Amino acid sequence: MVSVIINTVNEKPEILKRAVDSYLNQGAQVIISTIENDVSLNMKGVDFAVMSKEEHPGKSPQGSFMQLNNALPLIRGEWFCFASGNDYAANWKLSSELKRCKETDSLVCYSAFFTVDGRKKRVKRFHEYDFNKHLKGNFVSDCALIHISLVKKYLPFKIELKNYAYWDLWLRIYKGEGNVFCYNNAPTWFYIQNANDMHNIRKRSPQLIKEAEKDKRTMLNLHI
């Protein structure tokens, strides 16, 4: 079984239901990680990890990774992946990634994916794993499939690394395990582009761009 943690705060119910159903329909355990009194707590057929409003820092990379860490103890599956509450999976995501891991004897599978901006849909493709390339830019998505043994060994996420906590995780896994990654060239999920997404807000702010570059250097200095 695959366990999927879906982070959400104040998402439109119909959008969140699309994300949740896209994984429930594949037989996954879905864990919704949210804050108290959130509208998502009406969802059926899922498990919940709920933070108090006082302990949650608000919409931010730190908030997202705090939600993920809060939900990790609820994982029951042999495999785990993350999903955002406004994105959704293709109905072959989990089966194709599990197949690739079995074929290649790998513990992490990252896939190509669709980016959807309004009516435009494009495919974002990558390449086989290369550690030196990974030090220059992250190409392993947050939605990659990961074996529970790595979850237990390398998590929780390092909140202080902010938006680069997932990239840091992948680099730590390589340094500890070697190349346990495989690439799936078939797109497996839909990344919905919205103007108010954190990464798009950051692109429009010189100050946030400067802060992000500083955070990235801090993270990479742990590995170079």
Buried (B, 14 or more C-beta within 10 A) or exposed (E): EBBBBBBBBEBEEEBBBBBBBBBBEBEBBBBBBBBEEBBBEEBEEBBBBBBEEEEBEEEEBBBBBBBBBBBBEBBEBEBBBBBBBBBBBBEBBBEBBBBBBEEBEBBBBBBBBBBBEEEEEEEEEBEEBEBEEBBEEBBBBBBBBBBBEBBEEBBBBBBEBBBBBBBBBBBBBBEEBEBBBBBBBBBBBBBBBEEEBBEEEBEEEEEBEEBBEEBBEBBBEEBE
